[in-house]
Amino acid sequence: MFIEQDKDRIKRFLWSGVFVIILACLVMFNSVVFQLCDSLIQGFFTTTQTNFRDKLMTIVTFLGEPKLAIVYTFIIAFLLWGFKYKIPALWALGTIVGGDIVAYILKAIVKRARPVQHLKGDDGYSFPSGHVFGMFLVIAIIFIIVVPLIQSSLRRFILEAILVIFLILLAISRVYLFAHYPSDTIAAVLLAYAWLQVSEWLYVWLAPILKQWKFVSNSEI
C-alpha cells in the first residue's frame, strides 16, 4: 500500500491540531504580542518591494490559487485512474475536497480580516491561507502517490525540491502581497498537515474495503 499503518500518526495529528487551535485562539482573542510578532515578520518581507519581486510573487500566488489546487488534483486523479491506481485517485480527490471543507469551517469560525493593504481580488477571511493549505495538500498527494512511482532517485529529488521551494515561495508571496499575515500561512501548513493525518488514516482503513468493490477491484493500493 502507498500508505501504511503508523502508530505515530495520532501524535502528529494532535501536535499539529493543538498548534492550530492555539494560533486560532490568539487571533480570536486579539493577542497584542501575537499581533506584534505578525507585523514584524510581515514587515521583513514587505519593506523591500521591487517590480521584479512584485511580478514573481503575483505569478506564484496565481499558480497557487485554491481553484487551481483542485484542478491540479483532478488532473493527478485522472492520470492515476488511467494507470489503474483508482483507489489512490479517489483518495486524492477526497483529501482535497474534505480539506477545503475543513479550512472553510475554520475560516468561518475565526473570521480574521485580511491585512488593510490587501488587494481587491483577495476576498473572504484571512485565517488560514487557502492558497497555502490547498497547495500543501496537492504537494502531499504528489509526495505520497506520485513520487514513489518515479524510478529515478535523481528525478524524485528534483521534483521534491521544486515542490518544496514552490510551497515556501507561495507562503512568502501571500505575505508579500498583503493577502495574509504570516501566522495565516503557518496555520495553513499545520491544519493541512493535521488533515493529512486523518486522510491517511482513512486510506489505511478504507482502501482494503474499496478493493472489494467491482469497479475498483483492479486498482493498486
Disulfide bonds with the S-S distance in Angstrom:
none
